[in-house]
Amino acid sequence: MPEEKPRPSRKSQWLKNIGLTCLFVGFALEMGAIAMNKWLLLKAGLFIFLMGVPLLILGAVLGRRPN
């Protein structure tokens, strides 16, 4: 009987989902800011986008280690 892979923890799934959401929302804000020529919105979008990267990496790392 093949051995089952352990399920990733809820915390790692949550971090990955929040990280992906930050990436998508930040990218959308950046595109909207460029279209409207709003520099403050561009900075906010860049901040949210860059905040999503470590969350996504942390979620992936926590998901790979054994519980």
PQR file of N, CA, C, O and H, with PARSE charges and radii, in Angstrom:
ATOM      1  N   MET A   1       0.838  -1.178   0.000 -0.4000 1.5000
ATOM      2  CA  MET A   1       0.000   0.000   0.000 -0.0000 2.0000
ATOM      3  C   MET A   1       0.891   1.252   0.000  0.5500 1.7000
ATOM      4  O   MET A   1       1.762   1.388   0.859 -0.5500 1.4000
ATOM      5  N   PRO A   2       0.680   2.158  -0.950 -0.5600 1.5000
ATOM      6  CA  PRO A   2       1.539   3.354  -0.981  0.2800 2.0000
ATOM      7  C   PRO A   2       1.298   4.243   0.229  0.5500 1.7000
ATOM      8  O   PRO A   2       0.190   4.361   0.751 -0.5500 1.4000
ATOM      9  N   GLU A   3       2.370   4.846   0.634 -0.4000 1.5000
ATOM     10  CA  GLU A   3       2.302   5.726   1.804 -0.0000 2.0000
ATOM     11  C   GLU A   3       1.697   7.072   1.403  0.5500 1.7000
ATOM     12  O   GLU A   3       2.080   7.652   0.387 -0.5500 1.4000
ATOM     13  H   GLU A   3       3.271   4.750   0.210  0.4000 1.0000
ATOM     14  N   GLU A   4       0.758   7.562   2.200 -0.4000 1.5000
ATOM     15  CA  GLU A   4       0.114   8.835   1.894 -0.0000 2.0000
ATOM     16  C   GLU A   4       1.015   9.997   2.270  0.5500 1.7000
ATOM     17  O   GLU A   4       1.740   9.949   3.264 -0.5500 1.4000
ATOM     18  H   GLU A   4       0.446   7.091   3.025  0.4000 1.0000
ATOM     19  N   LYS A   5       0.956  11.045   1.454 -0.4000 1.5000
ATOM     20  CA  LYS A   5       1.706  12.254   1.773 -0.0000 2.0000
ATOM     21  C   LYS A   5       0.985  12.986   2.896  0.5500 1.7000
ATOM     22  O   LYS A   5      -0.245  13.009   2.931 -0.5500 1.4000
ATOM     23  H   LYS A   5       0.367  11.085   0.646  0.4000 1.0000
ATOM     24  N   PRO A   6       1.739  13.583   3.813 -0.5600 1.5000
ATOM     25  CA  PRO A   6       1.070  14.354   4.871  0.2800 2.0000
ATOM     26  C   PRO A   6       0.444  15.621   4.290  0.5500 1.7000
ATOM     27  O   PRO A   6       1.017  16.260   3.408 -0.5500 1.4000
ATOM     28  N   ARG A   7      -0.728  15.971   4.791 -0.4000 1.5000
ATOM     29  CA  ARG A   7      -1.401  17.186   4.332 -0.0000 2.0000
ATOM     30  C   ARG A   7      -0.699  18.413   4.893  0.5500 1.7000
ATOM     31  O   ARG A   7      -0.266  18.411   6.045 -0.5500 1.4000
ATOM     32  H   ARG A   7      -1.194  15.452   5.507  0.4000 1.0000
ATOM     33  N   PRO A   8      -0.585  19.460   4.083 -0.5600 1.5000
ATOM     34  CA  PRO A   8      -0.005  20.696   4.622  0.2800 2.0000
ATOM     35  C   PRO A   8      -0.909  21.276   5.704  0.5500 1.7000
ATOM     36  O   PRO A   8      -2.127  21.097   5.683 -0.5500 1.4000
ATOM     37  N   SER A   9      -0.298  21.961   6.631 -0.4000 1.5000
ATOM     38  CA  SER A   9      -1.074  22.523   7.736 -0.0000 2.0000
ATOM     39  C   SER A   9      -1.971  23.655   7.239  0.5500 1.7000
ATOM     40  O   SER A   9      -1.761  24.221   6.167 -0.5500 1.4000
ATOM     41  H   SER A   9       0.691  22.106   6.648  0.4000 1.0000
ATOM     42  N   ARG A  10      -2.972  23.963   8.053 -0.4000 1.5000
ATOM     43  CA  ARG A  10      -3.883  25.056   7.692 -0.0000 2.0000
ATOM     44  C   ARG A  10      -3.151  26.389   7.663  0.5500 1.7000
ATOM     45  O   ARG A  10      -3.467  27.266   6.858 -0.5500 1.4000
ATOM     46  H   ARG A  10      -3.142  23.504   8.924  0.4000 1.0000
ATOM     47  N   LYS A  11      -2.172  26.533   8.547 -0.4000 1.5000
ATOM     48  CA  LYS A  11      -1.429  27.794   8.596 -0.0000 2.0000
ATOM     49  C   LYS A  11      -0.679  28.026   7.286  0.5500 1.7000
ATOM     50  O   LYS A  11      -0.668  29.142   6.766 -0.5500 1.4000
ATOM     51  H   LYS A  11      -1.916  25.820   9.200  0.4000 1.0000
ATOM     52  N   SER A  12      -0.056  26.983   6.756 -0.4000 1.5000
ATOM     53  CA  SER A  12       0.687  27.156   5.510 -0.0000 2.0000
ATOM     54  C   SER A  12      -0.263  27.432   4.348  0.5500 1.7000
ATOM     55  O   SER A  12       0.049  28.246   3.478 -0.5500 1.4000
ATOM     56  H   SER A  12      -0.065  26.076   7.178  0.4000 1.0000
ATOM     57  N   GLN A  13      -1.418  26.766   4.323 -0.4000 1.5000
ATOM     58  CA  GLN A  13      -2.400  27.040   3.273 -0.0000 2.0000
ATOM     59  C   GLN A  13      -2.911  28.475   3.376  0.5500 1.7000
ATOM     60  O   GLN A  13      -3.077  29.158   2.365 -0.5500 1.4000
ATOM     61  H   GLN A  13      -1.671  26.106   5.029  0.4000 1.0000
ATOM     62  N   TRP A  14      -3.158  28.925   4.605 -0.4000 1.5000
ATOM     63  CA  TRP A  14      -3.645  30.282   4.833 -0.0000 2.0000
ATOM     64  C   TRP A  14      -2.615  31.307   4.365  0.5500 1.7000
ATOM     65  O   TRP A  14      -2.961  32.290   3.709 -0.5500 1.4000
ATOM     66  H   TRP A  14      -3.022  28.370   5.426  0.4000 1.0000
ATOM     67  N   LEU A  15      -1.344  31.071   4.706 -0.4000 1.5000
ATOM     68  CA  LEU A  15      -0.291  32.005   4.299 -0.0000 2.0000
ATOM     69  C   LEU A  15      -0.157  32.057   2.780  0.5500 1.7000
ATOM     70  O   LEU A  15       0.007  33.133   2.207 -0.5500 1.4000
ATOM     71  H   LEU A  15      -1.063  30.273   5.239  0.4000 1.0000
ATOM     72  N   LYS A  16      -0.228  30.903   2.133 -0.4000 1.5000
ATOM     73  CA  LYS A  16      -0.134  30.879   0.675 -0.0000 2.0000
ATOM     74  C   LYS A  16      -1.316  31.603   0.037  0.5500 1.7000
ATOM     75  O   LYS A  16      -1.140  32.348  -0.928 -0.5500 1.4000
ATOM     76  H   LYS A  16      -0.361  30.029   2.600  0.4000 1.0000
ATOM     77  N   ASN A  17      -2.510  31.390   0.567 -0.4000 1.5000
ATOM     78  CA  ASN A  17      -3.688  32.059   0.006 -0.0000 2.0000
ATOM     79  C   ASN A  17      -3.614  33.572   0.189  0.5500 1.7000
ATOM     80  O   ASN A  17      -3.929  34.325  -0.732 -0.5500 1.4000
ATOM     81  H   ASN A  17      -2.652  30.785   1.351  0.4000 1.0000
ATOM     82  N   ILE A  18      -3.199  34.019   1.372 -0.4000 1.5000
ATOM     83  CA  ILE A  18      -3.065  35.459   1.608 -0.0000 2.0000
ATOM     84  C   ILE A  18      -1.958  36.038   0.721  0.5500 1.7000
ATOM     85  O   ILE A  18      -2.107  37.133   0.178 -0.5500 1.4000
ATOM     86  H   ILE A  18      -2.943  33.407   2.121  0.4000 1.0000
ATOM     87  N   GLY A  19      -0.853  35.308   0.573 -0.4000 1.5000
ATOM     88  CA  GLY A  19       0.234  35.766  -0.286 -0.0000 2.0000
ATOM     89  C   GLY A  19      -0.194  35.919  -1.736  0.5500 1.7000
ATOM     90  O   GLY A  19       0.135  36.914  -2.382 -0.5500 1.4000
ATOM     91  H   GLY A  19      -0.731  34.418   1.014  0.4000 1.0000
ATOM     92  N   LEU A  20      -0.930  34.932  -2.251 -0.4000 1.5000
ATOM     93  CA  LEU A  20      -1.419  35.026  -3.627 -0.0000 2.0000
ATOM     94  C   LEU A  20      -2.408  36.176  -3.790  0.5500 1.7000
ATOM     95  O   LEU A  20      -2.392  36.881  -4.799 -0.5500 1.4000
ATOM     96  H   LEU A  20      -1.198  34.124  -1.726  0.4000 1.0000
ATOM     97  N   THR A  21      -3.259  36.357  -2.798 -0.4000 1.5000
ATOM     98  CA  THR A  21      -4.217  37.461  -2.854 -0.0000 2.0000
ATOM     99  C   THR A  21      -3.489  38.802  -2.881  0.5500 1.7000
ATOM    100  O   THR A  21      -3.857  39.697  -3.642 -0.5500 1.4000
ATOM    101  H   THR A  21      -3.272  35.784  -1.978  0.4000 1.0000
ATOM    102  N   CYS A  22      -2.457  38.937  -2.050 -0.4000 1.5000
ATOM    103  CA  CYS A  22      -1.674  40.184  -2.042 -0.0000 2.0000
ATOM    104  C   CYS A  22      -0.998  40.413  -3.389  0.5500 1.7000
ATOM    105  O   CYS A  22      -0.941  41.544  -3.870 -0.5500 1.4000
ATOM    106  H   CYS A  22      -2.159  38.210  -1.433  0.4000 1.0000
ATOM    107  N   LEU A  23      -0.485  39.349  -3.999 -0.4000 1.5000
ATOM    108  CA  LEU A  23       0.152  39.502  -5.306 -0.0000 2.0000
ATOM    109  C   LEU A  23      -0.844  39.993  -6.349  0.5500 1.7000
ATOM    110  O   LEU A  23      -0.555  40.927  -7.097 -0.5500 1.4000
ATOM    111  H   LEU A  23      -0.531  38.429  -3.609  0.4000 1.0000
ATOM    112  N   PHE A  24      -2.006  39.370  -6.400 -0.4000 1.5000
ATOM    113  CA  PHE A  24      -3.000  39.756  -7.401 -0.0000 2.0000
ATOM    114  C   PHE A  24      -3.545  41.160  -7.156  0.5500 1.7000
ATOM    115  O   PHE A  24      -3.672  41.953  -8.090 -0.5500 1.4000
ATOM    116  H   PHE A  24      -2.241  38.611  -5.792  0.4000 1.0000
ATOM    117  N   VAL A  25      -3.865  41.464  -5.907 -0.4000 1.5000
ATOM    118  CA  VAL A  25      -4.419  42.786  -5.590 -0.0000 2.0000
ATOM    119  C   VAL A  25      -3.375  43.872  -5.829  0.5500 1.7000
ATOM    120  O   VAL A  25      -3.686  44.920  -6.395 -0.5500 1.4000
ATOM    121  H   VAL A  25      -3.762  40.820  -5.149  0.4000 1.0000
ATOM    122  N   GLY A  26      -2.143  43.625  -5.401 -0.4000 1.5000
ATOM    123  CA  GLY A  26      -1.080  44.603  -5.611 -0.0000 2.0000
ATOM    124  C   GLY A  26      -0.819  44.862  -7.083  0.5500 1.7000
ATOM    125  O   GLY A  26      -0.623  46.004  -7.496 -0.5500 1.4000
ATOM    126  H   GLY A  26      -1.890  42.774  -4.941  0.4000 1.0000
ATOM    127  N   PHE A  27      -0.817  43.788  -7.877 -0.4000 1.5000
ATOM    128  CA  PHE A  27      -0.597  43.943  -9.316 -0.0000 2.0000
ATOM    129  C   PHE A  27      -1.737  44.726  -9.955  0.5500 1.7000
ATOM    130  O   PHE A  27      -1.507  45.587 -10.804 -0.5500 1.4000
ATOM    131  H   PHE A  27      -0.975  42.859  -7.541  0.4000 1.0000
ATOM    132  N   ALA A  28      -2.969  44.426  -9.544 -0.4000 1.5000
ATOM    133  CA  ALA A  28      -4.123  45.149 -10.091 -0.0000 2.0000
ATOM    134  C   ALA A  28      -4.070  46.631  -9.718  0.5500 1.7000
ATOM    135  O   ALA A  28      -4.380  47.491 -10.542 -0.5500 1.4000
ATOM    136  H   ALA A  28      -3.156  43.726  -8.854  0.4000 1.0000
ATOM    137  N   LEU A  29      -3.678  46.928  -8.477 -0.4000 1.5000
ATOM    138  CA  LEU A  29      -3.547  48.331  -8.066 -0.0000 2.0000
ATOM    139  C   LEU A  29      -2.470  49.045  -8.872  0.5500 1.7000
ATOM    140  O   LEU A  29      -2.639  50.204  -9.252 -0.5500 1.4000
ATOM    141  H   LEU A  29      -3.426  46.229  -7.808  0.4000 1.0000
ATOM    142  N   GLU A  30      -1.370  48.359  -9.131 -0.4000 1.5000
ATOM    143  CA  GLU A  30      -0.300  48.967  -9.920 -0.0000 2.0000
ATOM    144  C   GLU A  30      -0.773  49.274 -11.337  0.5500 1.7000
ATOM    145  O   GLU A  30      -0.498  50.351 -11.867 -0.5500 1.4000
ATOM    146  H   GLU A  30      -1.232  47.418  -8.822  0.4000 1.0000
ATOM    147  N   MET A  31      -1.478  48.337 -11.944 -0.4000 1.5000
ATOM    148  CA  MET A  31      -1.964  48.567 -13.311 -0.0000 2.0000
ATOM    149  C   MET A  31      -2.976  49.717 -13.348  0.5500 1.7000
ATOM    150  O   MET A  31      -2.956  50.538 -14.265 -0.5500 1.4000
ATOM    151  H   MET A  31      -1.701  47.463 -11.513  0.4000 1.0000
ATOM    152  N   GLY A  32      -3.852  49.770 -12.357 -0.4000 1.5000
ATOM    153  CA  GLY A  32      -4.811  50.873 -12.291 -0.0000 2.0000
ATOM    154  C   GLY A  32      -4.129  52.206 -12.052  0.5500 1.7000
ATOM    155  O   GLY A  32      -4.527  53.227 -12.613 -0.5500 1.4000
ATOM    156  H   GLY A  32      -3.869  49.104 -11.612  0.4000 1.0000
ATOM    157  N   ALA A  33      -3.102  52.194 -11.217 -0.4000 1.5000
ATOM    158  CA  ALA A  33      -2.382  53.435 -10.925 -0.0000 2.0000
ATOM    159  C   ALA A  33      -1.635  53.943 -12.149  0.5500 1.7000
ATOM    160  O   ALA A  33      -1.568  55.149 -12.386 -0.5500 1.4000
ATOM    161  H   ALA A  33      -2.779  51.365 -10.761  0.4000 1.0000
ATOM    162  N   ILE A  34      -1.079  53.027 -12.922 -0.4000 1.5000
ATOM    163  CA  ILE A  34      -0.377  53.443 -14.139 -0.0000 2.0000
ATOM    164  C   ILE A  34      -1.369  54.025 -15.141  0.5500 1.7000
ATOM    165  O   ILE A  34      -1.083  55.022 -15.804 -0.5500 1.4000
ATOM    166  H   ILE A  34      -1.134  52.048 -12.730  0.4000 1.0000
ATOM    167  N   ALA A  35      -2.535  53.394 -15.246 -0.4000 1.5000
ATOM    168  CA  ALA A  35      -3.549  53.882 -16.192 -0.0000 2.0000
ATOM    169  C   ALA A  35      -4.071  55.259 -15.790  0.5500 1.7000
ATOM    170  O   ALA A  35      -4.367  56.089 -16.650 -0.5500 1.4000
ATOM    171  H   ALA A  35      -2.768  52.584 -14.708  0.4000 1.0000
ATOM    172  N   MET A  36      -4.184  55.507 -14.466 -0.4000 1.5000
ATOM    173  CA  MET A  36      -4.739  56.784 -13.994 -0.0000 2.0000
ATOM    174  C   MET A  36      -3.660  57.798 -13.635  0.5500 1.7000
ATOM    175  O   MET A  36      -3.973  58.936 -13.285 -0.5500 1.4000
ATOM    176  H   MET A  36      -3.943  54.833 -13.767  0.4000 1.0000
ATOM    177  N   ASN A  37      -2.389  57.395 -13.718 -0.4000 1.5000
ATOM    178  CA  ASN A  37      -1.263  58.255 -13.377 -0.0000 2.0000
ATOM    179  C   ASN A  37      -1.350  58.750 -11.928  0.5500 1.7000
ATOM    180  O   ASN A  37      -1.197  59.942 -11.661 -0.5500 1.4000
ATOM    181  H   ASN A  37      -2.135  56.470 -14.002  0.4000 1.0000
ATOM    182  N   LYS A  38      -1.596  57.825 -11.002 -0.4000 1.5000
ATOM    183  CA  LYS A  38      -1.687  58.133  -9.567 -0.0000 2.0000
ATOM    184  C   LYS A  38      -0.489  57.486  -8.863  0.5500 1.7000
ATOM    185  O   LYS A  38      -0.431  56.264  -8.728 -0.5500 1.4000
ATOM    186  H   LYS A  38      -1.720  56.857 -11.219  0.4000 1.0000
ATOM    187  N   TRP A  39       0.457  58.304  -8.419 -0.4000 1.5000
ATOM    188  CA  TRP A  39       1.682  57.775  -7.841 -0.0000 2.0000
ATOM    189  C   TRP A  39       1.473  57.177  -6.457  0.5500 1.7000
ATOM    190  O   TRP A  39       2.137  56.204  -6.099 -0.5500 1.4000
ATOM    191  H   TRP A  39       0.409  59.297  -8.528  0.4000 1.0000
ATOM    192  N   LEU A  40       0.565  57.741  -5.680 -0.4000 1.5000
ATOM    193  CA  LEU A  40       0.311  57.200  -4.348 -0.0000 2.0000
ATOM    194  C   LEU A  40      -0.304  55.804  -4.441  0.5500 1.7000
ATOM    195  O   LEU A  40       0.044  54.913  -3.667 -0.5500 1.4000
ATOM    196  H   LEU A  40       0.025  58.531  -5.972  0.4000 1.0000
ATOM    197  N   LEU A  41      -1.203  55.624  -5.377 -0.4000 1.5000
ATOM    198  CA  LEU A  41      -1.814  54.310  -5.589 -0.0000 2.0000
ATOM    199  C   LEU A  41      -0.781  53.308  -6.091  0.5500 1.7000
ATOM    200  O   LEU A  41      -0.836  52.129  -5.742 -0.5500 1.4000
ATOM    201  H   LEU A  41      -1.485  56.349  -6.006  0.4000 1.0000
ATOM    202  N   LEU A  42       0.156  53.771  -6.906 -0.4000 1.5000
ATOM    203  CA  LEU A  42       1.226  52.897  -7.389 -0.0000 2.0000
ATOM    204  C   LEU A  42       2.096  52.425  -6.229  0.5500 1.7000
ATOM    205  O   LEU A  42       2.458  51.250  -6.164 -0.5500 1.4000
ATOM    206  H   LEU A  42       0.201  54.729  -7.190  0.4000 1.0000
ATOM    207  N   LYS A  43       2.430  53.325  -5.319 -0.4000 1.5000
ATOM    208  CA  LYS A  43       3.243  52.945  -4.159 -0.0000 2.0000
ATOM    209  C   LYS A  43       2.505  51.962  -3.265  0.5500 1.7000
ATOM    210  O   LYS A  43       3.106  51.020  -2.749 -0.5500 1.4000
ATOM    211  H   LYS A  43       2.136  54.280  -5.372  0.4000 1.0000
ATOM    212  N   ALA A  44       1.199  52.176  -3.077 -0.4000 1.5000
ATOM    213  CA  ALA A  44       0.399  51.253  -2.262 -0.0000 2.0000
ATOM    214  C   ALA A  44       0.333  49.879  -2.921  0.5500 1.7000
ATOM    215  O   ALA A  44       0.463  48.858  -2.245 -0.5500 1.4000
ATOM    216  H   ALA A  44       0.711  52.941  -3.497  0.4000 1.0000
ATOM    217  N   GLY A  45       0.133  49.851  -4.234 -0.4000 1.5000
ATOM    218  CA  GLY A  45       0.089  48.579  -4.953 -0.0000 2.0000
ATOM    219  C   GLY A  45       1.411  47.847  -4.895  0.5500 1.7000
ATOM    220  O   GLY A  45       1.445  46.626  -4.737 -0.5500 1.4000
ATOM    221  H   GLY A  45       0.028  50.680  -4.782  0.4000 1.0000
ATOM    222  N   LEU A  46       2.502  48.587  -5.022 -0.4000 1.5000
ATOM    223  CA  LEU A  46       3.825  47.970  -4.941 -0.0000 2.0000
ATOM    224  C   LEU A  46       4.081  47.412  -3.550  0.5500 1.7000
ATOM    225  O   LEU A  46       4.650  46.330  -3.408 -0.5500 1.4000
ATOM    226  H   LEU A  46       2.474  49.578  -5.150  0.4000 1.0000
ATOM    227  N   PHE A  47       3.664  48.144  -2.523 -0.4000 1.5000
ATOM    228  CA  PHE A  47       3.826  47.668  -1.146 -0.0000 2.0000
ATOM    229  C   PHE A  47       3.041  46.376  -0.921  0.5500 1.7000
ATOM    230  O   PHE A  47       3.566  45.421  -0.350 -0.5500 1.4000
ATOM    231  H   PHE A  47       3.202  49.023  -2.638  0.4000 1.0000
ATOM    232  N   ILE A  48       1.793  46.347  -1.367 -0.4000 1.5000
ATOM    233  CA  ILE A  48       0.966  45.150  -1.176 -0.0000 2.0000
ATOM    234  C   ILE A  48       1.536  43.981  -1.974  0.5500 1.7000
ATOM    235  O   ILE A  48       1.568  42.851  -1.485 -0.5500 1.4000
ATOM    236  H   ILE A  48       1.367  47.124  -1.831  0.4000 1.0000
ATOM    237  N   PHE A  49       1.986  44.247  -3.201 -0.4000 1.5000
ATOM    238  CA  PHE A  49       2.578  43.197  -4.026 -0.0000 2.0000
ATOM    239  C   PHE A  49       3.820  42.613  -3.358  0.5500 1.7000
ATOM    240  O   PHE A  49       3.974  41.394  -3.275 -0.5500 1.4000
ATOM    241  H   PHE A  49       1.960  45.164  -3.598  0.4000 1.0000
ATOM    242  N   LEU A  50       4.700  43.487  -2.884 -0.4000 1.5000
ATOM    243  CA  LEU A  50       5.936  43.014  -2.256 -0.0000 2.0000
ATOM    244  C   LEU A  50       5.682  42.357  -0.906  0.5500 1.7000
ATOM    245  O   LEU A  50       6.476  41.521  -0.475 -0.5500 1.4000
ATOM    246  H   LEU A  50       4.574  44.477  -2.951  0.4000 1.0000
ATOM    247  N   MET A  51       4.606  42.710  -0.237 -0.4000 1.5000
ATOM    248  CA  MET A  51       4.248  42.059   1.019 -0.0000 2.0000
ATOM    249  C   MET A  51       3.784  40.620   0.767  0.5500 1.7000
ATOM    250  O   MET A  51       3.938  39.757   1.632 -0.5500 1.4000
ATOM    251  H   MET A  51       3.961  43.389  -0.587  0.4000 1.0000
ATOM    252  N   GLY A  52       3.221  40.363  -0.405 -0.4000 1.5000
ATOM    253  CA  GLY A  52       2.735  39.026  -0.721 -0.0000 2.0000
ATOM    254  C   GLY A  52       3.838  38.024  -0.988  0.5500 1.7000
ATOM    255  O   GLY A  52       3.644  36.828  -0.771 -0.5500 1.4000
ATOM    256  H   GLY A  52       3.095  41.064  -1.108  0.4000 1.0000
ATOM    257  N   VAL A  53       4.989  38.479  -1.453 -0.4000 1.5000
ATOM    258  CA  VAL A  53       6.079  37.557  -1.799 -0.0000 2.0000
ATOM    259  C   VAL A  53       6.583  36.785  -0.579  0.5500 1.7000
ATOM    260  O   VAL A  53       6.638  35.556  -0.641 -0.5500 1.4000
ATOM    261  H   VAL A  53       5.146  39.450  -1.630  0.4000 1.0000
ATOM    262  N   PRO A  54       6.956  37.444   0.537 -0.5600 1.5000
ATOM    263  CA  PRO A  54       7.425  36.659   1.685  0.2800 2.0000
ATOM    264  C   PRO A  54       6.329  35.784   2.294  0.5500 1.7000
ATOM    265  O   PRO A  54       6.619  34.706   2.813 -0.5500 1.4000
ATOM    266  N   LEU A  55       5.074  36.235   2.238 -0.4000 1.5000
ATOM    267  CA  LEU A  55       3.981  35.406   2.755 -0.0000 2.0000
ATOM    268  C   LEU A  55       3.849  34.128   1.942  0.5500 1.7000
ATOM    269  O   LEU A  55       3.654  33.048   2.499 -0.5500 1.4000
ATOM    270  H   LEU A  55       4.838  37.111   1.817  0.4000 1.0000
ATOM    271  N   LEU A  56       3.954  34.251   0.632 -0.4000 1.5000
ATOM    272  CA  LEU A  56       3.855  33.088  -0.238 -0.0000 2.0000
ATOM    273  C   LEU A  56       5.026  32.135  -0.009  0.5500 1.7000
ATOM    274  O   LEU A  56       4.829  30.921   0.048 -0.5500 1.4000
ATOM    275  H   LEU A  56       4.112  35.129   0.179  0.4000 1.0000
ATOM    276  N   ILE A  57       6.218  32.660   0.121 -0.4000 1.5000
ATOM    277  CA  ILE A  57       7.398  31.819   0.363 -0.0000 2.0000
ATOM    278  C   ILE A  57       7.305  31.146   1.719  0.5500 1.7000
ATOM    279  O   ILE A  57       7.603  29.958   1.844 -0.5500 1.4000
ATOM    280  H   ILE A  57       6.378  33.646   0.074  0.4000 1.0000
ATOM    281  N   LEU A  58       6.896  31.889   2.736 -0.4000 1.5000
ATOM    282  CA  LEU A  58       6.763  31.310   4.070 -0.0000 2.0000
ATOM    283  C   LEU A  58       5.719  30.200   4.085  0.5500 1.7000
ATOM    284  O   LEU A  58       5.936  29.159   4.706 -0.5500 1.4000
ATOM    285  H   LEU A  58       6.654  32.854   2.634  0.4000 1.0000
ATOM    286  N   GLY A  59       4.604  30.405   3.418 -0.4000 1.5000
ATOM    287  CA  GLY A  59       3.583  29.367   3.346 -0.0000 2.0000
ATOM    288  C   GLY A  59       4.079  28.127   2.635  0.5500 1.7000
ATOM    289  O   GLY A  59       3.756  27.011   3.042 -0.5500 1.4000
ATOM    290  H   GLY A  59       4.428  31.250   2.914  0.4000 1.0000
ATOM    291  N   ALA A  60       4.863  28.301   1.574 -0.4000 1.5000
ATOM    292  CA  ALA A  60       5.405  27.155   0.847 -0.0000 2.0000
ATOM    293  C   ALA A  60       6.420  26.399   1.697  0.5500 1.7000
ATOM    294  O   ALA A  60       6.444  25.169   1.680 -0.5500 1.4000
ATOM    295  H   ALA A  60       5.126  29.208   1.244  0.4000 1.0000
ATOM    296  N   VAL A  61       7.252  27.116   2.434 -0.4000 1.5000
ATOM    297  CA  VAL A  61       8.257  26.464   3.280 -0.0000 2.0000
ATOM    298  C   VAL A  61       7.591  25.716   4.429  0.5500 1.7000
ATOM    299  O   VAL A  61       7.967  24.583   4.732 -0.5500 1.4000
ATOM    300  H   VAL A  61       7.232  28.116   2.447  0.4000 1.0000
ATOM    301  N   LEU A  62       6.607  26.340   5.069 -0.4000 1.5000
ATOM    302  CA  LEU A  62       5.915  25.675   6.170 -0.0000 2.0000
ATOM    303  C   LEU A  62       5.114  24.476   5.684  0.5500 1.7000
ATOM    304  O   LEU A  62       4.926  23.513   6.428 -0.5500 1.4000
ATOM    305  H   LEU A  62       6.302  27.260   4.823  0.4000 1.0000
ATOM    306  N   GLY A  63       4.640  24.522   4.446 -0.4000 1.5000
ATOM    307  CA  GLY A  63       3.876  23.410   3.903 -0.0000 2.0000
ATOM    308  C   GLY A  63       4.721  22.199   3.580  0.5500 1.7000
ATOM    309  O   GLY A  63       4.195  21.089   3.511 -0.5500 1.4000
ATOM    310  H   GLY A  63       4.792  25.304   3.841  0.4000 1.0000
ATOM    311  N   ARG A  64       6.020  22.379   3.380 -0.4000 1.5000
ATOM    312  CA  ARG A  64       6.894  21.260   3.021 -0.0000 2.0000
ATOM    313  C   ARG A  64       7.455  20.518   4.227  0.5500 1.7000
ATOM    314  O   ARG A  64       7.821  19.347   4.121 -0.5500 1.4000
ATOM    315  H   ARG A  64       6.448  23.281   3.437  0.4000 1.0000
ATOM    316  N   ARG A  65       7.524  21.174   5.345 -0.4000 1.5000
ATOM    317  CA  ARG A  65       8.115  20.504   6.502 -0.0000 2.0000
ATOM    318  C   ARG A  65       7.070  19.632   7.204  0.5500 1.7000
ATOM    319  O   ARG A  65       5.874  19.911   7.124 -0.5500 1.4000
ATOM    320  H   ARG A  65       7.227  22.125   5.432  0.4000 1.0000
ATOM    321  N   PRO A  66       7.515  18.591   7.879 -0.5600 1.5000
ATOM    322  CA  PRO A  66       6.548  17.710   8.556  0.2800 2.0000
ATOM    323  C   PRO A  66       5.892  18.420   9.733  0.5500 1.7000
ATOM    324  O   PRO A  66       6.508  19.252  10.399 -0.5500 1.4000
ATOM    325  N   ASN A  67       4.627  18.075   9.977 -0.4000 1.5000
ATOM    326  CA  ASN A  67       3.875  18.712  11.070 -0.0000 2.0000
ATOM    327  C   ASN A  67       4.345  18.235  12.413  0.5500 1.7000
ATOM    328  O   ASN A  67       3.821  18.668  13.440 -0.5500 1.4000
ATOM    329  H   ASN A  67       4.126  17.399   9.437  0.4000 1.0000
TER
END
